[in-house]
Amino acid sequence: MDKKTVAIVGGSGYAGGEFLRLALGHPNLEVAQVTSRRYVGDPVTFVHPNLRNRTNLKFIAPGQLKPVDILVLALPHGVAANEFEGYKGLAPIILDLSADFRLKDLGLYRKYYGEEHPRPDLIDQWVYANPELYKDQLKAANYLACCGCNATATLLGLYPLFKEGVLADKPVFVTVMISSSAGGAEPSLASHHPERSGSLRVYKPTGHRHTAEIVENLPGRPQVHMTAVATERVRGILMTAQTFVRQGTTEKEVWGAYRKVYADAPFVRIVKVKKGIHRYPDPNVVEGTNYCDVGFELEEDTGRLVVISAIDNLVKGTAGHAIQALNIRMGWEEAAGLEAPGLHP
């Protein structure tokens, strides 16, 4: 099979660098170009030393890009939308790793981003690239809007419960414990982001932007209230959601909802073990992988259901689900390039 060429715009950041790492090991992809405004002419390995002996590519300026089969935009918020006219002619298939095209509801965009969307005329051309929710739509998509990492962890934990009508009509309260790489900064600049560093502390009490993605993509558009807590981890997200089930709902019915919705989802694992030290989802177990581990605990006397999920924010939360969605779009094996298990210990 001939490989498809891919170019990564913004390859010096965490998101672009992780896509590069995965693409270099993908059987159907050939990385042709990687851009960076800051590191033009420098070897890619200057910023991503983990890729030594894996690539001899050097960073080029965005203006030096040549046409490819697939273009990946790993740019700061707002850049892809404002500069899209300069990129759209470079490839028939484009993946955007930023938040620019994730939302269909312009009112939600205005509420959570504090401004009008710069290119509302383009919104309907993009498919939200969550493979577990929109697999059929991705098969024909040419523009793939990749998901937020906190939104991914939350949606995968909650979606089956709303889809199957398990939960009561009550607000959902979500807490995400996030890592220092969750902001997508350049690796060399990460230490200059004080909001992403330091000890355990509240990072975003209310108004987290990923809330918009969660509300828009959960059936029934429920009330969701998210709080983000920063940790000293470099990778990983641990999500817990406080919910309530409908009266009389049993643990077996909760299990059934997850099993039904994720029956054909290769990267979602339901984790609920009665004994041992690995009874619930743990970011350590999924680090470096494209897996999302989902678990729950039901208080049958009160109906309170605590949902737990764990992902690697740079893989399943960003570049991994982008590769997975691309695999679906191209008709390749869904797990191609993503087979590696996690590390333990």
Buried (B, 14 or more C-beta within 10 A) or exposed (E): EEEBBBBBBBBBBBBBBBBBBBBBBBEBBBBBBBBBEEBBEEBBBBBBEEBEEBBEBBBBEBEEBEEBBBBBBBBBEBBBBEBBEEBBEBBEBBBBBBBBBBBBBEEBBBBBBEEEBBBEEBBEBBBBBBBBBBBEBBEEBEBBBBBBBBBBBBBBBBBBBBBBEBBEEEEBBBBBBBBBBBBBBBBEEBEEEEEBEEEEEEBBEEBBBBBBBBBBBBBEEBEBBBBBBBBEBBBBBBBBBBBBBEEEBEBEBBBBBBEEBBEEBBBBBBBBEEEEEEEBBBBBBBBBBBBBBBBBBBEEEEBEBBBBBBBBBBBBBBBBBBBBBBBBBBEBBBEBBBEEEBEEE
